[in-house]
Amino acid sequence: MPPPRKINLMPPEFRDWLHEALQERGFSGYEQLAEDLNFKLADAGLELRIGKSAVHEYGSEYQEFVKYQEQASQWAESWLTDNGLEEEAQRHNVLFQMLTTLAFKSMQSKMGKDAGEIDPRDLSFLGKMLKDVMASSGIREKLKDDERERIAAEARRQAQREMADQVDSAVAEAGLSAERAAQLREMILGVKRDTAG
């Protein structure tokens, strides 16, 4: 097995700094980047030195990773937009059913092997996992219900506006006073309309 690359031996805070610096510098200027990195390592009292070619190789790999991460993020956003909440709730239900089946199969297997002994930690883990999926599914269902209610309420408001317009049109044709029109609108629709607008 080959020895680990020096760049992988750096503490995480230096790797995080390197990631930020690579992106800020547009994945270029590797010679200066290697110099800055080595200065930071020496300043922290570490005897680790990273060469320009190692920084360049790591930078190229990280650039590919960032590119794929951005593509995956765009794909996921597009997929969620295209598939909406309805399909997402169905996926949650399928996932819950799959996890429940796996949990029962796992418990059956353990009971068969250990003559009825199931580790309480396994039960706790399975229970938490199922609870998390159920909570997530419940949130999705609530979002879906809220969206349906919002659409229905908007449709009711639109229908009410259209009916009020029809009443106003009929009142205008009949030549009734504004006061009488307001009384009829309130009687028929149960709404008062601002006569100024």
N, C-alpha and C positions, 0 to 999 in steps of 0.2 A: 504494500500500500504506500503510495507516494506521501511525502510529508505535506502538511497543510501549507497553503500559500501564506506568506507573511501578512498579506493584507487581511486575511481571515483571522489572524491572531490579534488584530487591533481590538481594543475595548469598544463596546457598542457606541459610546458617545463620539468616538472618532469616526466610526463608520457612518453615523448619522450626519456628522459634519461634512464628511466626504460626499455623501448623497446630495446634500444641499448645495455644496460648492460645485459639484458636477452640473447640476441643473442650472444654477445661477450663471455659470460660465458657458452654458450651451454645449456641454460635453466637448470642450476644446481647451487648449492651453494646458496640456498635461504636464509639461516640464515645470511650469510655475506652480501648478497644483501639487505636484510631488514635493517640490521645495517647501511650500506652505505646510503640507501635511507633516513632513519630517520635522519642521520647526516646531509644530504643535506637539508632536510626540516627544521631542527632546525637551521642550518646555515643561511637559508633564513628568519628566524624569524617566521616560521609557527609553530603552536602548534599541528599540525596533526602528529600522529604516526601510522605507519602501521606495523601490526604483520607479523611474518614469515609465518604463514599459509595463510594470505591474499595475500602476495606476491607470495607464491607457487601456490595458486589457480589462481591468475591473470596470472602468468607465464605459467601455463598449458593451459589456454584459449588462451593466445597470441601465444603460440607455435602452437596450432591447427590452429589458424587464419593464421599464416605465412605459415604453410604447405599447407593449402587450397589455399592461394594466389599464392604460387609457382606452384601448380598443375594447377590452372586456367591460369596462365601465360604461362605454357608449352602447355596447350591445345590450347590456343588462337594462340600461335606461330605456332603450328603444323597445326591448322585449316587454318590459313592464307597461310602457305606454300603449303598445299594441294590444296586449292581452288583458289589461284592465283588472279591476278588483274581483269581478265575478269568477274569472278563471283562477285567480290567485287563491280565492277561498276554496275552490274545488281542489287545487293542488295541496292546500293545507290539510284538507280532509283525507286525501289519499295518503299523504305523508304520515298522518296520525295513524291511519289504519295499518300502514306498513310497519311503523314502529311498534304498535301494539302487538302485531303478529310476531315480530322478531323478539319482543320482550317475552311473550308466552313461550315461544320455542326455546329461548335461552333458559327460562326457568325450568321447563320440562327436561331439557338436557342436563342441567345441574342436578335436578332431583333424581334423575336416572343414574348419574355417575356417583353422587355422594349419598345415596340412600336417603333422600329427603332433606338434606342440609343445603340451605341457600344462604349465602353470605349477606348479612343485612346491608352492607355497603353497596352490593349489587342492586338490591331492591331500592335502596335510597337513590342510587344513580338513575335507575330506570324510571322511578317515580318522578324525579326532578325533570328528566328529559321529556316525559309525556306531559307533565304539567306545563313546561315551557311551550311545547307545541300547541297544547290546548289554549294557553293564554294568547299566543300569537294568532291562532285561528280565530279566537273570540274577538280580538282587536280588529282583524280583517272583516269579520262579519259585521261588527259595529260600524266600521267605516262604510261598508257596502250599504247597510241600512240607513245610515245618515245621508249618504249620497242619494238614495232612492227618495227619502223624505224631502230633501232639499229640492229635487226635481219636481216632486208632486206639489210641494208648496208653491214653487214658481209657476207651475201650470195652473194652480188654483188662482193665484194672483193675476195671471194673464187673462184667464177666463172672466174674472171679476171686472178687470179693466175693460174688456171687450163688451161685457153686458152693460157696464156703466155708460160706455160710449153709445150703445144702442138706445139706452133710455134717454140720454141727452139728445140724440138725434130725433127720437119720437117726440120728446117734449118741445124741441125747437120747431118741428113740423106742426105741432098742435098750437103753437103760439102761447104757451103757458108762461107765467111769471117765473123768475128764478127761484122765488120762495116756494112756489107750488112744485117746481121741478125737484127741488131738494127734498121736499116731503115725500114725493113719489119715489125718488131714488132710495131714500132710507126705508120706505115701506117695502119696496120690491127687493132690493139687494141687501138691506141691512147695513149699508155703508154711507158715510157722509163723504162728500167730495168737496175739496177746497174749491170754492167758486172763483177764486183768484187765478187758479191754474187750470 
